[in-house]
């Protein structure tokens, strides 16, 4: 085994080109940690924002990056049962900090509580494409939103990996998904992935279409990672006493609170991130729910494109192009 490994780090914030391959000594896991021999990485929008210095966590250069990896445990730190060695697992976002445990590399050191086994019918590529998307959707839709049969659910940025996961989850629960996307190019695939309705905002009036679909009732749940000016439209499209989950900040402009619409409809506008779910006592239940639906085939992680490890910069550029439907995966 080589005494050095390649770890992707960035020494300053900025565009994809700041990511560089640093040759570092093979790290040893500390107390409560494991070392994962990485086979695949699943990319997330959070990592682009972190690299740009626009994320909830501030980078401390030289900083690691990356939440999701799948691979084989090859070493266990003090206090970790050695029976974990040799197991195939993936890392769970929201259980560690990117500065401390970013997983972009030939190996990754992560806390034992930050990994999970996944169904053996999944490939390494799929294994790195599950926890961020399904846990994020679960926290808003199942845990907090308590989606039930017949609910209308608006899902914006529907072609993202979290958006696709939300479409699948809404379907499993017997609710009705209204997928929102900017261009017609992604409509067919969203319908193919189980969306009940698709609204193309470049061509269609969002509020008018939601009113049409819901017979004027509006959507009880809105699941939105964009914010910005869109929030006012979503508030108008929401049902009385509806709940709008804001789980991201993709819009470059500020997000004004839609006060009058919220007052008129008694709306809840709720900030939410995965970091709220992972420390909660419901977390094991969430993992089990996702595992079971993956095992049954009800959830199928959609992989848009894979890149070799040497092209991780290109993979980041591709994510920033917004062309993907589903997950971008990097293979080692």
N, C-alpha and C positions, 0 to 999 in steps of 0.2 A: 504494500500500500504506500502510495506516495506520501512524503512528509509535508508536501505543500498542496494547497488546493486553490482553485480560482473562485473568488468571491466578488460579486458585482457590488460596487459601492459608488457613491458620488461625493466629490470633494467640494462641490459648490452646487447651489440650486440652479436650475435652468432647463433648457431643452433636452430632448432624449440623449443628445451627444455627451451630456455630462456623466452618463453611466459608463463606468470603466471596469475592466477586469483586473483586480488586484490579486497578485500571487501571495498568499498568506500561509503561515504554518497551520498544519491540520489542527483545528481547535478541539479541545477536550470538553465534554459536558461537565458542568458544575453540579452541585447538589440539586436534586429534583429535576435535572435536565436530561435530554437524550440527544444523540447525534444522528441525524437522518442523512443517509446517502440519497441525494435527490435524483429522481428520475424525470419528473416533470414539474413545471411551474404554471400556475394559473394566474393570469394578469388581471388586475383590478384598477378601476378608475382612481381609487384612493391612492394608488402608488404613483400615478402620474401627477396627481395633486401634491403628494408628499415631495416628489422630486422637484416640483416647481415652487415649493415653499408655501403652498396654499391649503395645507391640510390641517386637521385638528391637532396633529402632533407636529412640533417644529423640528426639522432635521438638525442633527448635531454632527456636522462633517468631520472626518469622512464617515458618511452614514450608509448603513445597509438599507435594503428595501425589500419589499415582497411579503405578502401575507400567506399565500397558498402554495404549498408544495406537496407532492406525493412521492413516496420512496420507501426505503427499507431502513429500519433502525439498526445501526451498526455499533453503537456504544451507549452505555447507560452510566449516568453520573451517580455519585454517592446518594444512597437512599432510594434509588430506583430499582425495582425488581428486575433482575437480569433476564427474566423470561420474556421481556419485551424485545430483546435483541433478535433480529431476524424477521420481525413482524412488518407487514406492509401497512402503512398508515398515511394519513394526510394531516396537514396542519390546519388548525381552526382559527380563523381571524377573530380578533376581539379578545384574545386570551394573552396577548403579548404586545410589546411596543416594537414598532419598526426599527427604531434606532438600536434597540437591544438585540432583537432576534430576527431581523429581516432574513428571508429565506432564499433570496437570489444567490445561488452559488452551487458548487458541486456537492457541498454538504451544508447542513443547517443545524445550528444548536437551538433547540426550543424547549420550553418547560414541558414536563410530562402532561400537565393539565391542558396543554395547548395542542394535543394531537388526538386523533380519533381513527378507529378502524372503519373501513367502509366495505360494502358488500363485495364479495370476491368476483361477482359477475362484471364488475367495472374494471376498465383498463386504467393504467397510470394516468393517461390524459384525462379520463373522466374523474378519477380520484382527486385530481387537483382542481376540479371544476364544480365542486359541490357546496362546500360549507359557507362561503361568503354569500353566494346567491340564495341558497335555500334558507339559511338562518336569518338573513336580512328580511326576506319575505315572510318567514314564519313569525318573527317578532311583531311585525306590524299587523299582518292579516289575521293570524290565529291567536296569538297571545294577547295583544292589545286591542285589535279591531274586532275579534270574536266574530269573524265572517260566518254567515250561515247560509243555508240553501235559499236561493232566490235573491240574495243581495246583489245589487249592481256595484261593480268595483272598477273605477277608472285607474288604469296603469299607464303612466307616462314613461317616456324613454323605453318603450315596450320591447325594443329589439336588443336591449342590453341583457347580460346574463341574469341579472336580478329581475328584470322585466319578464323574461321568458319563464323563470322560476315562479314568479307571481301568477302568471297565466296558468301554469300547470296546477298550482296550489288552489287557485280559485275554482278550477274545474273539478278537482278532487273533492272539494267541499260543497259542490253543487250550486255555486254562485255563478254570476254572469259577468264575464270580463269584457271591458271596453278598453282595447289597446290603443294607445295614442302614439303616432309616429309622424315625423315631418314629411316624408316623401312616400310616394306610391311604390317605390322600389321594394320596400320591405313588407308590403301588405300581404302578399300571397304566403310568405313564409310564416308570418304571425298567425294567419288563419290556419295554416298547416300545423302549427304548434299548439293549436287548441283555443285561440282567441275567439270569443263569440262574436265580437264586433271590432272593426278597426276604423279609427278616425285618422285621416291624413290631413294634418293641420295646414300644410301648404296650399291645399285645395278646398278644404271644407271648414265650415263654421263649427268649432268645437261644442259650444253651448247648444246650438240648434240640433246638432246630431245627437248629443246626450239626451236632450229633451225628447227627441223623436224615439230613440231606443228605449227610454225609460217611461214613455207615455207621460212625460212632464213631471215625473216624481224626482228625478235627479239621482245621483249615485250616493249610496250611504257611506262608502269608503273610497277615498282617493289616495293613491300611493305614488308619490312624486319625488324624484331626486333632483329636480331642476330649479324650482323656486323662481325668483325674479318676477317679471310682470305676469307670467303665466298663472301665478297663484290667484289673482283676481278672477280670471276666467274659470279656474277650477272651483273657486268658491261659488260662483254663479251656477256652475254645473252640479254642485253637490246638493244632496237632499236636505231638507230641514233636519236638524240635529245630526247631520253627517259629521264624519271625522276625516280630516285631511292630514296624512302623514307626510311630513317633509323630511326625507332621509338623506338628502344631498344638497349640494349648492353648485350645480353645473352652470347656472345662468351667470354671466359675467356682471350683470347689473345688480343693484340692491333689491331686496325682496320686501315690497311694501305690504303691511298687514291689511287685509281687506275688511276693515272695521265695520262699515255699514252693512255689507253682505253678511258678515259673521253675526252681527247683532240681529239682523232681520230673521236669520235662520237658526240662531242658537248653535252655530258651528263650533267644532273643536278644531283648531289648527295646532297640530302636535309635532314638535321636533322629536326625531327618533333616530337612533343609530344602533347598530349591532352591539355596541359596547354596553348598552343597557341590558341586553338579553344575557350575555355570556356570564356575568357574575350572579345572575338571579337563580333562585332555587329551581325554576322551571327549565333551566338549560339542559339537563339530562333528558328531560321529556322531549324537548325540541330536537335534540340529536337523534333520539329513538324514532320520532315521527318521520324524520328525513330518511334515516337508514331504512325503515320499513317500506317507505314509498319508492326508494331507489331499488330495493330488493325485489319489489313486486313489479317494477317496470312502469309504475304510474308516473314517476319522475325520470326523465332521461336528459342528462346534461347535454346541452347542444354545444358542440365545439365548432367554431367558425373557421379557424385557421391555426395551424401550428408552425412555429419557427424553431430552428435549431438554436441552442444556447448561444452560439457565436453571434447570432443576429438579434440579441435582445433589444438593442437600440432600435432596429427596424420594427420589432414587435411593438415597442412603445409608440413609435411614429404611426403605426397602423391603428393602434387604439385611438390616438388623437384625431385620426381621419374620420372617426365615427362611421366607418363602413361596415363594421361587423354586425352579425346577428348571432348572439350567444357569446361563447367564451374564446378568448385568445390564449393559446397554450404554447409554452416553450419547452422543448424536449432536450434532455441531456443524454 
